[in-house]
Amino acid sequence: MDDYGEVVGNDTVRFRRLLPGPIERVWEHLVDGDKRGKWLCSGKTEQRVGGKIDLIFRNNDLSDAPDVPRPEKHKDMPEVVSFEGIVTAYEPPHRFSHTWVFGDESSEVRYELEKQGDQVLLTLTQVRLESREMKVDVSGGWHAHLDVLESVLKNEAPGPFWKRVIELEAEYDKRIPK
């Protein structure tokens, strides 16, 4: 399975990643703020449709590996970035989605989990991405974060986060049609 995400509509990107199971463990890394904080962002999740989800990003803390400085386009970003969303689907342990409102951008992130033997297929979809630039940025970010999730679930140390983001954004800039 190719780890790269793909554009599947004018405003949609999708990733499919085969992860170590069991499915309940992967589910917990999506909805439990402490576990989610090890690969994406921490924050409380009200575990019901209509509930609030806090998204608190500390990207510099995702890896202990020596890293490059934060990319130039992210230089003005604070060390901690936080915002809220609303839970739009909550069906343990198979489906979870929430709004993603950051600045002027409003989208939705959907996670679907499916057992595949002793592994779990995660399908992650983000919809309502209005520009090509957003699709490139979001794709590079999700890919890097999913790499960290895979490392965490394998009990391995994640590699340098920002170095990976820079590599991936350059690759997605080539892959996503202009």
C-alpha positions as CSV (number, residue, x, y, z in Angstrom):
1,M,0.0,0.0,0.0
2,D,1.3,3.4,-1.0
3,D,1.6,5.7,2.1
4,Y,1.0,8.8,-0.1
5,G,-2.3,10.5,0.1
6,E,-4.3,11.3,-3.0
7,V,-6.6,14.0,-4.2
8,V,-10.0,12.3,-4.6
9,G,-12.1,15.3,-5.4
10,N,-11.8,19.1,-6.1
11,D,-11.6,19.8,-2.4
12,T,-10.7,16.4,-0.8
13,V,-7.5,14.4,0.1
14,R,-7.5,10.9,1.4
15,F,-4.9,8.7,3.0
16,R,-5.0,4.9,3.6
17,R,-2.5,3.5,6.1
18,L,-2.2,-0.1,7.4
19,L,-1.4,0.1,11.1
20,P,-0.6,-2.4,13.8
21,G,-3.8,-3.4,15.7
22,P,-5.8,-4.1,17.5
23,I,-8.5,-1.7,16.3
24,E,-9.4,-0.6,19.8
25,R,-5.8,0.6,20.3
26,V,-5.8,2.6,17.1
27,W,-9.2,4.0,18.0
28,E,-7.9,5.2,21.4
29,H,-5.0,7.1,19.5
30,L,-7.7,9.0,17.6
31,V,-10.1,10.0,20.4
32,D,-8.0,10.0,23.6
33,G,-6.3,13.4,23.9
34,D,-3.2,12.2,25.7
35,K,-2.6,9.4,23.2
36,R,-3.5,11.6,20.2
37,G,-1.0,14.1,21.5
38,K,1.8,11.6,20.9
39,W,1.3,11.8,17.1
40,L,-0.9,14.7,16.2
41,C,-2.4,17.0,18.9
42,S,-3.6,16.7,22.4
43,G,-6.9,18.0,23.8
44,K,-10.2,16.8,25.2
45,T,-12.7,15.1,23.0
46,E,-16.4,15.0,24.0
47,Q,-17.1,11.5,22.8
48,R,-20.5,12.1,21.1
49,V,-21.8,13.7,18.0
50,G,-22.1,17.5,18.6
51,G,-19.4,17.4,21.3
52,K,-16.4,19.6,21.3
53,I,-12.9,18.5,20.4
54,D,-9.9,20.6,21.5
55,L,-6.9,20.4,19.1
56,I,-3.7,21.5,20.8
57,F,-0.6,21.1,18.5
58,R,2.9,20.9,19.8
59,N,4.7,19.7,16.7
60,N,8.2,20.4,18.1
61,D,7.5,17.8,20.8
62,L,6.6,14.9,18.5
63,S,10.1,13.6,18.2
64,D,13.3,13.6,20.2
65,A,15.4,13.1,17.0
66,P,17.6,15.9,15.9
67,D,15.6,18.1,13.5
68,V,16.0,21.0,11.2
69,P,14.5,24.4,12.1
70,R,10.9,24.9,11.5
71,P,10.2,25.6,7.8
72,E,10.2,29.2,6.7
73,K,6.5,29.3,6.0
74,H,5.8,28.1,9.5
75,K,8.3,30.4,11.3
76,D,5.6,32.8,12.6
77,M,3.5,29.9,14.0
78,P,3.6,29.8,17.8
79,E,5.1,26.8,19.6
80,V,1.6,25.8,20.6
81,V,-1.3,26.1,18.2
82,S,-4.8,25.4,19.4
83,F,-8.3,25.5,18.1
84,E,-11.6,23.7,18.5
85,G,-13.9,21.6,16.4
86,I,-17.2,19.8,16.7
87,V,-17.5,16.0,16.6
88,T,-19.6,15.1,13.5
89,A,-19.5,11.3,13.7
90,Y,-18.7,9.0,16.7
91,E,-19.1,5.2,16.1
92,P,-16.5,3.3,18.2
93,P,-14.3,1.8,17.0
94,H,-14.9,2.4,13.3
95,R,-15.8,6.0,12.5
96,F,-14.9,9.3,14.0
97,S,-15.0,12.8,12.3
98,H,-14.9,16.4,13.4
99,T,-14.7,19.9,12.0
100,W,-11.3,21.5,11.6
101,V,-11.6,25.3,11.8
102,F,-8.2,27.0,11.7
103,G,-8.2,30.7,11.0
104,D,-10.4,31.4,7.9
105,E,-10.2,27.8,6.8
106,S,-13.1,25.4,7.7
107,S,-12.9,21.7,6.8
108,E,-13.8,18.3,8.2
109,V,-11.5,15.4,9.0
110,R,-12.9,11.8,8.8
111,Y,-11.2,8.7,10.2
112,E,-12.5,5.2,9.3
113,L,-11.0,2.1,10.8
114,E,-11.4,-1.4,9.4
115,K,-9.8,-4.7,10.7
116,Q,-7.4,-6.3,8.3
117,G,-6.3,-9.5,10.2
118,D,-4.1,-8.3,13.1
119,Q,-3.7,-4.9,11.4
120,V,-6.1,-2.0,11.0
121,L,-6.7,0.0,7.8
122,L,-7.1,3.7,8.6
123,T,-8.7,5.8,6.0
124,L,-8.3,9.5,6.7
125,T,-10.1,12.0,4.6
126,Q,-10.1,15.8,4.8
127,V,-12.8,17.6,2.9
128,R,-13.5,21.2,2.0
129,L,-9.9,22.2,1.2
130,E,-10.4,25.3,-0.9
131,S,-7.1,25.7,-2.7
132,R,-4.3,23.7,-4.2
133,E,-1.9,25.2,-1.6
134,M,-4.1,23.9,1.2
135,K,-4.2,20.4,-0.4
136,V,-0.3,20.4,-0.6
137,D,0.1,21.7,3.0
138,V,-2.5,19.4,4.5
139,S,-1.2,16.4,2.6
140,G,2.4,17.0,3.8
141,G,1.2,17.5,7.3
142,W,-1.1,14.5,7.5
143,H,1.6,12.2,5.9
144,A,4.2,13.3,8.5
145,H,1.7,12.9,11.4
146,L,0.7,9.5,10.1
147,D,4.3,8.5,10.0
148,V,4.6,9.5,13.7
149,L,1.4,7.5,14.5
150,E,2.8,4.4,12.8
151,S,6.0,4.7,14.8
152,V,4.1,5.2,18.1
153,L,1.9,2.1,17.4
154,K,5.0,0.1,16.6
155,N,6.7,1.4,19.9
156,E,9.4,3.0,17.8
157,A,10.9,6.5,18.1
158,P,9.6,8.8,15.5
159,G,12.0,10.5,13.1
160,P,12.6,14.2,12.8
161,F,9.2,15.8,12.3
162,W,10.0,19.1,10.5
163,K,12.6,17.5,8.2
164,R,9.9,15.1,7.1
165,V,7.3,17.8,6.6
166,I,9.7,19.7,4.3
167,E,10.4,16.6,2.2
168,L,6.7,15.7,2.0
169,E,5.5,19.1,1.1
170,A,8.0,19.2,-1.8
171,E,6.8,15.8,-2.9
172,Y,3.1,16.7,-2.7
173,D,3.8,19.9,-4.6
174,K,5.0,17.6,-7.5
175,R,2.1,15.1,-7.1
176,I,-0.9,17.5,-6.8
177,P,-1.9,18.9,-10.2
178,K,-1.6,22.6,-10.6
